[in-house]
Amino acid sequence: MIFCEQEGMTTIKIIVLLFGLLSFAGMLHAGCAQDAYNEACTYCSFDANGKIDQSCSGGHQAAGTSCVSSLYPIMAGKYATGQCPQVDACASELRSCTAQHSSGNDKADCQEGSLSVCYSAADACMKQAAIKCGEVEKQCPGPSAFILLVLGASLFYYNKKG
């Protein structure tokens, strides 16, 4: 395609903007379990012994499960029909990790972030489970790809201008 200088710059700006938005959207949806845990820590109340409100926490856990289902619909469908046992393995790993790293005081765990490693690992486990269950792996460009795209667009603009 041949663009005049102004049309080319407008096209580049649109491409950079769309690429940035897609990258940002991919980063937002990458951590369902981690996000659900962080939101529970932020928005739920704790009793005098540091235990989190179970009703509130359960709501955030359900939101995390819903997030996973919408992010990996093929896996969710197969799991519902008993065809994806990897999901149960991830849930078991998460329970084991939280049991190992929990201090018994939910409020302290939230403040220290001691369970974050468990929820981050659960997100990675679910991604691998989804791939094994037939989900198409979505390649989200990382920040370095975005930086290279902006750099490339800048160089292109500089060369066209000069």
C-alpha positions as a LaTeX table, in Angstrom:
\begin{tabular}{lrrr}
\hline
Residue & $x$ (\AA) & $y$ (\AA) & $z$ (\AA) \\
\hline
Met1 & 0.00 & 0.00 & 0.00 \\
Ile2 & 1.16 & 3.48 & $-0.76$ \\
Phe3 & 0.12 & 6.29 & 1.57 \\
Cys4 & 0.81 & 9.97 & 1.37 \\
Glu5 & 2.76 & 11.22 & 4.39 \\
Gln6 & $-0.27$ & 12.45 & 6.34 \\
Glu7 & $-2.40$ & 9.38 & 5.65 \\
Gly8 & 0.54 & 7.11 & 6.53 \\
Met9 & 1.03 & 8.84 & 9.87 \\
Thr10 & $-2.67$ & 8.58 & 10.66 \\
Thr11 & $-2.58$ & 4.88 & 9.82 \\
Ile12 & 0.50 & 4.35 & 11.99 \\
Lys13 & $-1.11$ & 6.21 & 14.89 \\
Ile14 & $-4.22$ & 4.03 & 14.61 \\
Ile15 & $-2.14$ & 0.84 & 14.45 \\
Val16 & $-0.07$ & 1.88 & 17.48 \\
Leu17 & $-3.21$ & 2.81 & 19.42 \\
Leu18 & $-4.98$ & $-0.46$ & 18.60 \\
Phe19 & $-1.89$ & $-2.51$ & 19.38 \\
Gly20 & $-1.52$ & $-0.73$ & 22.72 \\
Leu21 & $-5.15$ & $-1.29$ & 23.63 \\
Leu22 & $-4.98$ & $-4.97$ & 22.74 \\
Ser23 & $-1.79$ & $-5.40$ & 24.76 \\
Phe24 & $-3.35$ & $-3.65$ & 27.74 \\
Ala25 & $-6.53$ & $-5.74$ & 27.47 \\
Gly26 & $-4.44$ & $-8.93$ & 27.38 \\
Met27 & $-2.56$ & $-7.89$ & 30.51 \\
Leu28 & $-5.82$ & $-7.09$ & 32.30 \\
His29 & $-7.24$ & $-10.56$ & 31.73 \\
Ala30 & $-4.12$ & $-12.53$ & 32.40 \\
Gly31 & $-4.64$ & $-13.03$ & 36.14 \\
Cys32 & $-8.17$ & $-14.07$ & 37.09 \\
Ala33 & $-7.19$ & $-15.80$ & 40.35 \\
Gln34 & $-4.68$ & $-13.12$ & 41.31 \\
Asp35 & $-7.16$ & $-10.33$ & 40.59 \\
Ala36 & $-9.95$ & $-12.06$ & 42.54 \\
Tyr37 & $-7.67$ & $-12.53$ & 45.54 \\
Asn38 & $-6.44$ & $-8.92$ & 45.42 \\
Glu39 & $-10.02$ & $-7.62$ & 45.22 \\
Ala40 & $-11.10$ & $-9.79$ & 48.16 \\
Cys41 & $-8.20$ & $-8.42$ & 50.19 \\
Thr42 & $-9.10$ & $-4.87$ & 49.23 \\
Tyr43 & $-12.88$ & $-4.89$ & 49.48 \\
Cys44 & $-13.80$ & $-7.52$ & 52.07 \\
Ser45 & $-13.90$ & $-6.94$ & 55.80 \\
Phe46 & $-11.99$ & $-8.89$ & 58.44 \\
Asp47 & $-13.07$ & $-9.88$ & 61.94 \\
Ala48 & $-11.08$ & $-9.20$ & 65.11 \\
Asn49 & $-9.05$ & $-12.40$ & 64.55 \\
Gly50 & $-8.07$ & $-11.41$ & 61.00 \\
Lys51 & $-10.49$ & $-13.81$ & 59.26 \\
Ile52 & $-11.96$ & $-12.52$ & 56.01 \\
Asp53 & $-15.73$ & $-12.25$ & 55.55 \\
Gln54 & $-16.52$ & $-15.56$ & 53.84 \\
Ser55 & $-19.55$ & $-14.27$ & 51.96 \\
Cys56 & $-17.60$ & $-11.39$ & 50.46 \\
Ser57 & $-14.57$ & $-13.55$ & 49.74 \\
Gly58 & $-16.77$ & $-16.19$ & 48.11 \\
Gly59 & $-18.23$ & $-13.55$ & 45.80 \\
His60 & $-14.77$ & $-12.56$ & 44.61 \\
Gln61 & $-13.83$ & $-16.22$ & 44.21 \\
Ala62 & $-16.94$ & $-16.72$ & 42.03 \\
Ala63 & $-15.93$ & $-13.69$ & 39.97 \\
Gly64 & $-12.49$ & $-15.25$ & 39.48 \\
Thr65 & $-14.09$ & $-18.50$ & 38.33 \\
Ser66 & $-16.34$ & $-16.56$ & 35.94 \\
Cys67 & $-13.28$ & $-14.73$ & 34.62 \\
Val68 & $-11.53$ & $-18.03$ & 33.88 \\
Ser69 & $-14.65$ & $-19.39$ & 32.16 \\
Ser70 & $-14.93$ & $-16.36$ & 29.91 \\
Leu71 & $-11.21$ & $-16.28$ & 29.18 \\
Tyr72 & $-11.09$ & $-19.99$ & 28.32 \\
Pro73 & $-14.57$ & $-20.96$ & 27.04 \\
Ile74 & $-13.46$ & $-24.21$ & 25.37 \\
Met75 & $-11.85$ & $-25.42$ & 28.59 \\
Ala76 & $-14.89$ & $-24.38$ & 30.62 \\
Gly77 & $-17.22$ & $-26.29$ & 28.34 \\
Lys78 & $-15.08$ & $-29.41$ & 28.41 \\
Tyr79 & $-14.68$ & $-29.18$ & 32.19 \\
Ala80 & $-18.46$ & $-28.97$ & 32.60 \\
Thr81 & $-18.77$ & $-32.31$ & 30.78 \\
Gly82 & $-15.93$ & $-33.92$ & 32.75 \\
Gln83 & $-13.42$ & $-33.80$ & 29.90 \\
Cys84 & $-10.81$ & $-31.52$ & 31.45 \\
Pro85 & $-9.42$ & $-32.90$ & 34.74 \\
Gln86 & $-6.49$ & $-30.48$ & 34.59 \\
Val87 & $-8.78$ & $-27.81$ & 36.10 \\
Asp88 & $-9.23$ & $-29.92$ & 39.22 \\
Ala89 & $-5.47$ & $-30.41$ & 39.41 \\
Cys90 & $-4.99$ & $-26.61$ & 39.35 \\
Ala91 & $-7.58$ & $-26.14$ & 42.08 \\
Ser92 & $-5.85$ & $-28.81$ & 44.17 \\
Glu93 & $-2.46$ & $-27.13$ & 43.68 \\
Leu94 & $-3.95$ & $-23.80$ & 44.74 \\
Arg95 & $-5.45$ & $-25.30$ & 47.91 \\
Ser96 & $-2.15$ & $-26.98$ & 48.73 \\
Cys97 & $-0.13$ & $-23.81$ & 48.14 \\
Thr98 & $-2.43$ & $-21.61$ & 50.21 \\
Ala99 & $-2.42$ & $-24.16$ & 53.05 \\
Gln100 & 1.38 & $-24.17$ & 52.99 \\
His101 & 1.86 & $-20.38$ & 52.81 \\
Ser102 & $-1.07$ & $-19.16$ & 54.91 \\
Ser103 & $-0.34$ & $-17.78$ & 58.35 \\
Gly104 & $-3.89$ & $-18.44$ & 59.52 \\
Asn105 & $-4.58$ & $-14.71$ & 59.63 \\
Asp106 & $-6.21$ & $-13.66$ & 56.36 \\
Lys107 & $-5.71$ & $-9.95$ & 56.99 \\
Ala108 & $-1.98$ & $-10.40$ & 57.63 \\
Asp109 & $-1.65$ & $-12.62$ & 54.55 \\
Cys110 & $-3.34$ & $-9.93$ & 52.45 \\
Gln111 & $-1.12$ & $-7.19$ & 53.82 \\
Glu112 & 2.08 & $-9.18$ & 53.38 \\
Gly113 & 1.11 & $-10.60$ & 49.99 \\
Ser114 & 2.34 & $-14.01$ & 51.12 \\
Leu115 & $-0.31$ & $-15.87$ & 49.10 \\
Ser116 & 0.18 & $-13.92$ & 45.88 \\
Val117 & 2.62 & $-16.54$ & 44.62 \\
Cys118 & $-0.11$ & $-19.18$ & 44.97 \\
Tyr119 & $-2.69$ & $-17.22$ & 42.98 \\
Ser120 & $-0.18$ & $-16.27$ & 40.32 \\
Ala121 & 0.80 & $-19.95$ & 39.98 \\
Ala122 & $-2.91$ & $-20.86$ & 39.75 \\
Asp123 & $-3.32$ & $-18.47$ & 36.83 \\
Ala124 & $-0.34$ & $-20.04$ & 35.05 \\
Cys125 & $-1.69$ & $-23.51$ & 35.79 \\
Met126 & $-5.10$ & $-22.61$ & 34.37 \\
Lys127 & $-3.51$ & $-21.29$ & 31.19 \\
Gln128 & $-1.65$ & $-24.57$ & 30.72 \\
Ala129 & $-4.80$ & $-26.54$ & 31.56 \\
Ala130 & $-6.72$ & $-24.56$ & 28.96 \\
Ile131 & $-4.13$ & $-25.35$ & 26.30 \\
Lys132 & $-4.17$ & $-29.06$ & 27.20 \\
Cys133 & $-7.98$ & $-29.02$ & 27.05 \\
Gly134 & $-7.99$ & $-27.71$ & 23.48 \\
Glu135 & $-8.09$ & $-23.96$ & 24.00 \\
Val136 & $-6.25$ & $-22.07$ & 21.31 \\
Glu137 & $-3.26$ & $-20.40$ & 22.89 \\
Lys138 & $-3.61$ & $-16.66$ & 22.61 \\
Gln139 & $-0.34$ & $-14.90$ & 22.10 \\
Cys140 & $-0.55$ & $-11.51$ & 23.72 \\
Pro141 & 2.30 & $-9.22$ & 22.80 \\
Gly142 & 4.31 & $-8.16$ & 25.79 \\
Pro143 & 5.47 & $-4.67$ & 26.72 \\
Ser144 & 8.74 & $-5.17$ & 24.83 \\
Ala145 & 6.82 & $-5.79$ & 21.61 \\
Phe146 & 4.85 & $-2.61$ & 22.15 \\
Ile147 & 8.03 & $-0.62$ & 22.78 \\
Leu148 & 9.56 & $-2.02$ & 19.58 \\
Leu149 & 6.44 & $-1.12$ & 17.63 \\
Val150 & 6.51 & 2.46 & 18.91 \\
Leu151 & 10.24 & 2.68 & 18.20 \\
Gly152 & 9.69 & 1.32 & 14.69 \\
Ala153 & 6.86 & 3.76 & 14.05 \\
Ser154 & 9.01 & 6.62 & 15.32 \\
Leu155 & 11.90 & 5.62 & 13.05 \\
Phe156 & 9.53 & 5.30 & 10.10 \\
Tyr157 & 8.14 & 8.76 & 10.77 \\
Tyr158 & 11.63 & 10.24 & 11.21 \\
Asn159 & 12.83 & 8.71 & 7.93 \\
Lys160 & 9.75 & 9.92 & 6.03 \\
Lys161 & 10.11 & 13.42 & 7.45 \\
Gly162 & 13.83 & 13.76 & 6.83 \\
\hline
\end{tabular}
